[in-house]
Amino acid sequence: MTELLTRITIDPGQCHGRPCIRGLRIRVADVLEMLANGISAEEILKDFPDLEPDDIRASMAYAATLAGHPVVNAAE
């Protein structure tokens, strides 16, 4: 999974520092939102020819990594 995550780039000067795919102006959040809305990976790849199948997998891996972090509630 670490190799997939190298496809995710964060540059403060690009897309307001939001995670993107391989330095492209395609945000991880946009890929995840399309998947969540039922758009297939094949359709995404067709609509965004610069993307590769591993880019979609990397987006999901990135989300899984973030979802695995514990949330600390300072109010408790």
C-alpha positions in Angstrom: 0.0 0.0 0.0 2.9 2.3 0.6 3.8 2.3 -3.1 0.3 3.3 -4.0 0.4 6.2 -1.5 3.4 7.7 -3.4 0.9 8.6 -6.2 -0.7 11.0 -3.8 0.9 14.5 -3.8 0.3 17.5 -1.6 1.5 20.8 -2.8 0.5 24.0 -1.0 0.5 25.8 -4.4 -1.8 23.4 -6.1 -5.5 22.9 -5.3 -5.1 24.8 -2.1 -2.8 22.1 -0.7 -5.4 19.4 -1.0 -4.2 15.8 -1.9 -4.0 15.3 -5.6 -3.1 12.4 -7.9 0.6 12.4 -9.1 0.8 16.2 -9.2 -2.2 16.5 -11.5 -5.0 18.9 -10.7 -7.2 15.9 -10.0 -8.0 15.9 -6.3 -8.3 12.6 -4.3 -11.6 13.9 -2.9 -13.0 14.2 -6.4 -12.1 10.7 -7.3 -13.6 9.4 -4.0 -16.7 11.4 -4.4 -17.3 10.0 -7.9 -16.8 6.5 -6.6 -19.2 7.2 -3.7 -21.8 8.5 -6.2 -21.7 5.1 -8.1 -19.5 6.1 -11.0 -17.4 3.1 -11.9 -13.6 3.2 -12.1 -13.9 2.4 -15.8 -16.0 5.5 -16.3 -13.7 7.7 -14.3 -10.7 6.5 -16.3 -12.6 7.2 -19.5 -13.5 10.7 -18.4 -10.0 11.5 -17.1 -7.5 9.9 -19.5 -4.5 11.1 -17.5 -5.6 8.8 -14.6 -4.4 5.2 -14.3 -6.1 2.4 -12.5 -3.5 2.6 -9.7 -4.5 6.2 -9.2 -8.0 5.2 -8.2 -6.6 2.5 -5.9 -4.3 5.0 -4.4 -7.2 7.4 -3.7 -9.0 4.6 -1.8 -5.8 3.6 0.0 -5.3 7.2 1.1 -8.9 7.4 2.4 -8.4 4.1 4.2 -5.3 5.4 5.9 -7.0 8.5 7.1 -10.1 6.5 8.3 -7.8 4.4 10.4 -6.4 7.2 12.5 -8.0 7.5 15.9 -10.0 10.6 16.7 -9.2 12.2 20.0 -12.0 14.2 21.5 -10.5 16.8 23.8 -13.9 17.3 25.5 -13.9 13.9 27.1 
